[in-house]
Amino acid sequence: MKKVAVYLLLMLLCAGPVALAGAMQEKVDLNKADAPKLESLPGVGPALALRIIQHREKNGPFRRIEDLMNVRGFGSKKFAALEKYLILSQSVTPSGTSPKKSGSKPPR
């Protein structure tokens, strides 16, 4: 009985840092992150990181975090697991289009 108690105590002590590490995961910007940064996400390896980068290069920046599900290998389950770790650098208007920049230069 003592061995079981010690074993359970050790499991709890070891699980604590793992749980905290997930809670302290730095947010990753889908539109700026390089491959190593993307690979720091739980469940994302070199192949998935490369697909994210290729999707950005082909289609432009992500407009919504949910657009990650357009990348092969990211379904609703994987997205749900990663959503809390993701941010976007590019702001979009409520209609879902990127804000347009004025072509004129500011006065001097």
ABEGO torsion letter per residue (X at the ends): XAAAAAAAAAAAAAAAAAAAAAAABBBBBAAABBAAAAAABBGBBAAAAAAAAAAAAAAEBBABAAAAAABBGBBAAAAAAAAAABBBABBBBAAGBBBBBBABBBBX
